[in-house]
């Protein structure tokens, strides 16, 4: 294939310079070698490409047709080479990503590792925070976020619908009992995720297809979702967490899902981008990678039962 492309370039150069020896010298080969390659081309095509005189070479009608074909092929190859070169240039540099703490540590960071390994020219800067940062002001390329957006100018790519679940450790339930209805949370220690001093102390549930808001209180609040999960694992109280964050803890019985029949409305998990006219290739490629991997993980989460393992174990031990 490479030799055939080189022969096309030789043929076109002969046409441009009007001389076989001049074209050979331009391409760094001997006139004899150029003559042999031209003869091989003509045998392969089954037509004479040039009428030769002592001083010049003129195209035959077949040569005219072949010149158009050769020019199209070489132009397409040049455009492809430029595209690949541009892609390589654009797939380099830093991509800044932000994600909620739990999701960032457990899922986004490993996914970014795999992307960097496959794209050596890329480096990533991951900011794990439960605060909603201004993407443009902070120079963030991709934000992984739950829920509705406040800024309608931002661009989004939806990944999945995320379930939020109240959870507690078996030790907490043994000590304080199992809430049977959202209103029971009023007498429980509900740990809150705070944001800029605002404690999110109104939890929304669904009862008979209607939204039910329950005010909760507790002895602990934090702006760090991982701290909230850790407190829940230690039996300090009830936390409202994303299924993404606690699926493994539920699966292994470290945390118990509560009030499943009243679960709050799902919220979207999505990628968010600043309102740029044209998204850089490197950002688009990373976004495709994250969406692909997170959708696979979402499918895996669907296989994890939200049944209260703790109660199942209690029932089996009493039988």
QUIDA-V532476 format. One record per pair of residues at least 4 apart in sequence whose ideal C-beta (glycine too) atoms are under 7 Angstrom apart, sorted by the first residue. I is the first residue (numbers start at 1). J is the second residue. D is the distance in Angstrom with one decimal. If there is no record, write none. Layout:
# QUIDA-V532476
I;J;D / I;J;D
This chain:
# QUIDA-V532476
1;5;6.7 / 2;6;6.4 / 3;7;6.4 / 4;8;6.7 / 5;9;6.6 / 5;77;6.6 / 6;10;6.4 / 7;11;6.3 / 7;37;5.6 / 7;41;5.4 / 8;12;6.4 / 8;70;4.5 / 8;73;6.1 / 8;74;5.9 / 9;13;6.2 / 9;74;6.6 / 10;14;6.5 / 10;23;6.2 / 10;27;6.0 / 10;34;6.2 / 10;37;6.0 / 11;15;6.8 / 11;41;6.4 / 11;49;6.9 / 11;70;5.7 / 12;16;6.3 / 12;70;5.5 / 12;71;6.6 / 12;74;6.5 / 13;17;6.0 / 13;23;4.0 / 13;26;5.8 / 13;27;6.2 / 14;20;5.5 / 14;23;4.3 / 14;57;6.2 / 15;59;6.5 / 15;67;5.9 / 17;22;4.2 / 17;23;5.1 / 17;26;6.6 / 18;56;5.3 / 18;57;6.3 / 19;23;6.4 / 19;57;6.7 / 20;24;6.2 / 20;31;6.2 / 20;34;5.5 / 20;35;6.2 / 20;38;6.8 / 20;57;6.3 / 21;25;6.4 / 21;31;4.4 / 22;26;6.3 / 23;27;6.3 / 23;34;6.3 / 24;29;5.1 / 24;30;6.2 / 24;31;4.6 / 24;33;6.9 / 24;34;3.7 / 29;33;4.6 / 29;34;5.6 / 31;35;6.2 / 32;36;6.5 / 33;37;6.4 / 34;38;6.3 / 35;39;6.3 / 36;40;6.4 / 37;41;6.5 / 38;42;6.6 / 39;43;6.5 / 40;44;6.3 / 41;45;6.2 / 41;49;6.9 / 42;47;6.5 / 42;48;5.8 / 42;49;5.6 / 45;66;6.6 / 47;62;3.8 / 48;60;5.3 / 48;62;6.6 / 49;59;6.8 / 49;60;6.1 / 49;62;6.3 / 49;63;3.9 / 49;66;5.9 / 50;57;4.3 / 50;58;6.5 / 50;59;6.3 / 50;60;6.5 / 50;63;5.9 / 51;58;4.8 / 51;60;5.9 / 52;57;5.5 / 59;63;3.5 / 59;64;5.1 / 59;67;6.3 / 61;65;6.9 / 62;66;6.1 / 63;67;6.2 / 65;69;6.6 / 66;70;6.0 / 67;71;6.1 / 68;72;6.5 / 69;73;6.4 / 70;74;6.1 / 71;75;6.1 / 72;76;6.3 / 73;77;6.4 / 74;78;6.3 / 75;79;6.4 / 76;80;6.3 / 77;81;6.3 / 78;82;6.4 / 79;83;6.4 / 80;84;6.4 / 81;85;6.2 / 82;86;6.1 / 83;87;6.3 / 84;88;6.5 / 85;89;6.6 / 86;90;6.1 / 87;91;5.9 / 87;281;6.3 / 90;280;6.3 / 90;281;3.9 / 90;282;5.6 / 91;119;5.6 / 91;121;5.5 / 91;122;6.3 / 91;281;6.4 / 91;282;5.1 / 91;285;6.5 / 92;121;3.4 / 92;122;6.5 / 93;282;6.5 / 94;123;5.1 / 94;125;5.7 / 95;122;6.3 / 95;124;5.3 / 95;141;5.0 / 95;282;5.9 / 95;283;6.1 / 95;286;5.5 / 96;125;4.5 / 96;139;5.8 / 96;140;5.0 / 96;141;5.1 / 97;108;6.8 / 97;112;6.7 / 97;124;6.1 / 97;126;5.1 / 97;141;6.6 / 97;142;4.9 / 98;127;4.3 / 98;129;6.3 / 98;133;5.8 / 98;140;5.3 / 98;143;4.8 / 99;103;5.2 / 99;104;3.6 / 99;108;4.4 / 99;126;7.0 / 99;128;6.0 / 99;144;3.9 / 100;104;6.1 / 100;130;5.3 / 100;146;6.8 / 100;225;5.7 / 101;105;6.3 / 101;128;4.7 / 101;129;6.6 / 101;130;5.5 / 101;224;5.5 / 101;225;4.5 / 101;226;4.8 / 102;106;5.9 / 102;225;4.4 / 102;226;5.3 / 102;229;6.1 / 102;245;4.0 / 103;107;5.5 / 103;108;6.0 / 103;144;6.3 / 103;244;5.7 / 103;245;6.6 / 104;108;4.6 / 104;109;6.1 / 104;126;6.2 / 104;128;3.6 / 105;109;5.9 / 105;128;6.1 / 105;226;6.5 / 107;111;6.3 / 107;244;6.9 / 107;294;6.8 / 107;297;6.2 / 108;112;6.2 / 108;126;6.6 / 108;144;5.9 / 109;113;6.6 / 109;126;6.0 / 110;114;6.8 / 111;115;6.6 / 111;289;7.0 / 111;290;5.9 / 111;293;4.7 / 112;116;6.3 / 112;124;4.8 / 112;126;6.0 / 113;117;6.4 / 114;118;6.6 / 115;119;6.1 / 115;122;6.9 / 115;286;5.7 / 115;289;4.9 / 116;122;5.7 / 116;123;6.9 / 116;124;6.0 / 122;282;6.1 / 129;133;6.8 / 130;193;6.5 / 130;195;6.9 / 130;223;5.5 / 130;224;6.4 / 130;225;5.2 / 131;195;6.2 / 131;223;6.6 / 133;138;4.8 / 133;140;6.3 / 134;138;5.8 / 135;140;4.4 / 135;143;5.9 / 135;154;6.8 / 135;272;6.9 / 135;274;4.4 / 136;274;4.9 / 141;283;4.8 / 142;271;5.7 / 142;273;6.2 / 142;283;6.4 / 142;286;6.5 / 142;287;6.0 / 143;272;4.3 / 144;271;6.1 / 145;270;6.1 / 145;272;5.2 / 146;162;5.7 / 146;242;6.5 / 146;267;5.1 / 146;269;5.7 / 147;267;4.4 / 147;268;6.8 / 149;154;5.6 / 149;156;6.7 / 149;272;6.7 / 153;275;4.5 / 154;272;5.2 / 154;273;6.7 / 154;274;6.8 / 154;275;6.2 / 155;273;4.4 / 155;275;6.3 / 156;270;4.8 / 156;271;6.7 / 156;272;5.4 / 157;270;6.2 / 157;271;4.4 / 157;287;6.2 / 157;291;6.0 / 158;268;5.5 / 158;270;4.8 / 159;269;4.7 / 159;270;5.8 / 159;271;6.7 / 159;291;5.8 / 159;294;4.9 / 159;295;6.3 / 159;298;6.9 / 160;269;5.1 / 160;295;6.7 / 160;298;4.2 / 161;266;4.3 / 161;268;6.1 / 162;242;5.5 / 162;243;6.4 / 162;244;6.3 / 162;266;6.0 / 162;267;5.4 / 162;268;6.8 / 162;269;4.5 / 163;243;4.3 / 163;263;6.2 / 163;266;5.5 / 164;240;5.9 / 164;241;6.9 / 164;242;5.8 / 164;264;5.0 / 164;267;6.7 / 165;241;6.2 / 165;243;5.8 / 165;246;6.7 / 165;257;4.9 / 165;263;6.4 / 165;306;6.8 / 166;238;5.4 / 166;240;5.2 / 166;258;4.3 / 166;259;5.5 / 167;232;5.7 / 167;239;5.8 / 167;241;5.6 / 167;246;5.3 / 167;250;7.0 / 167;255;4.3 / 167;256;6.4 / 167;257;5.8 / 167;258;6.4 / 168;172;4.3 / 168;173;5.7 / 168;232;6.2 / 168;237;7.0 / 168;238;4.6 / 168;255;6.8 / 168;256;5.8 / 168;258;6.2 / 169;232;6.1 / 169;233;5.8 / 169;234;6.9 / 169;235;4.2 / 169;254;6.9 / 169;255;6.1 / 170;174;6.2 / 170;256;6.0 / 170;310;4.6 / 171;175;6.4 / 171;235;3.7 / 172;176;5.7 / 172;235;4.4 / 172;237;6.5 / 173;177;6.7 / 173;178;5.3 / 173;256;6.0 / 173;310;6.3 / 176;188;6.1 / 179;184;3.7 / 179;185;5.6 / 179;188;6.0 / 179;258;5.9 / 179;259;6.2 / 180;184;5.8 / 182;205;4.5 / 182;212;5.8 / 182;214;4.3 / 182;259;6.0 / 182;262;5.4 / 183;214;6.3 / 184;188;6.8 / 185;190;5.7 / 185;214;5.4 / 185;216;5.1 / 185;238;6.9 / 188;238;5.4 / 189;218;4.7 / 189;219;5.7 / 189;237;3.6 / 189;238;6.7 / 190;216;3.7 / 190;217;6.5 / 190;218;4.3 / 190;237;6.1 / 190;238;4.9 / 191;218;4.9 / 191;220;4.5 / 191;221;6.9 / 191;228;5.7 / 191;231;5.4 / 191;232;6.8 / 191;236;6.5 / 191;237;4.4 / 191;238;6.7 / 191;239;4.9 / 192;199;4.6 / 192;200;5.9 / 192;201;5.6 / 192;218;5.9 / 192;221;4.1 / 193;200;5.6 / 193;222;6.8 / 193;225;6.4 / 193;228;5.7 / 194;198;6.4 / 194;199;4.8 / 194;200;7.0 / 194;221;4.5 / 194;222;6.4 / 194;223;5.2 / 195;200;7.0 / 195;223;6.1 / 199;221;5.1 / 201;215;6.1 / 201;216;5.5 / 201;217;6.5 / 202;213;5.3 / 202;215;5.6 / 203;214;5.3 / 203;216;5.5 / 203;240;5.6 / 203;264;6.9 / 204;211;5.7 / 204;213;5.3 / 204;264;4.9 / 204;265;6.8 / 205;212;4.6 / 205;214;6.4 / 205;259;6.6 / 205;262;4.1 / 205;264;5.5 / 206;210;6.9 / 206;211;6.3 / 206;212;6.6 / 206;262;6.1 / 206;263;6.8 / 206;264;6.8 / 206;265;6.3 / 207;212;4.6 / 207;262;5.9 / 218;237;5.4 / 219;237;7.0 / 220;231;5.8 / 220;236;6.2 / 220;237;6.4 / 222;227;4.4 / 222;228;5.7 / 224;228;6.9 / 225;229;6.5 / 225;245;6.5 / 226;230;6.3 / 227;231;6.4 / 228;232;6.6 / 228;239;4.9 / 229;233;6.4 / 229;239;6.6 / 229;241;6.3 / 229;245;6.0 / 229;246;6.6 / 230;234;6.4 / 231;236;4.1 / 231;237;6.5 / 231;239;6.8 / 232;236;6.9 / 232;237;7.0 / 232;239;4.1 / 232;255;6.1 / 233;249;6.7 / 233;254;5.9 / 233;255;6.6 / 238;258;6.6 / 241;245;4.8 / 241;246;4.7 / 243;247;5.5 / 243;301;6.1 / 244;301;6.7 / 246;250;5.6 / 246;255;5.4 / 247;251;6.2 / 247;301;5.1 / 247;304;4.8 / 248;252;6.4 / 249;254;4.2 / 249;255;4.1 / 250;255;5.4 / 250;257;5.6 / 250;304;6.6 / 250;306;6.6 / 250;309;6.9 / 251;304;4.9 / 253;309;4.3 / 253;310;6.4 / 256;308;5.1 / 256;309;6.6 / 256;310;4.3 / 257;306;4.8 / 257;308;6.0 / 259;263;6.9 / 260;306;5.6 / 271;287;5.6 / 271;290;6.3 / 271;291;6.7 / 273;279;6.5 / 279;283;5.4 / 279;284;5.1 / 280;284;6.9 / 281;285;6.2 / 282;286;6.5 / 283;287;6.2 / 284;288;6.5 / 285;289;6.5 / 286;290;6.3 / 287;291;6.3 / 288;292;6.2 / 289;293;6.3 / 290;294;5.8 / 291;295;6.1 / 292;296;6.9 / 293;297;6.5 / 294;298;6.2 / 295;299;6.8 / 296;300;6.8 / 297;301;6.5 / 298;302;7.0 / 307;312;6.4 / 308;312;6.7 / 309;313;6.3 / 310;314;6.5 / 311;315;6.2 / 312;316;6.4 / 313;317;6.2 / 314;318;6.5 / 315;319;6.5
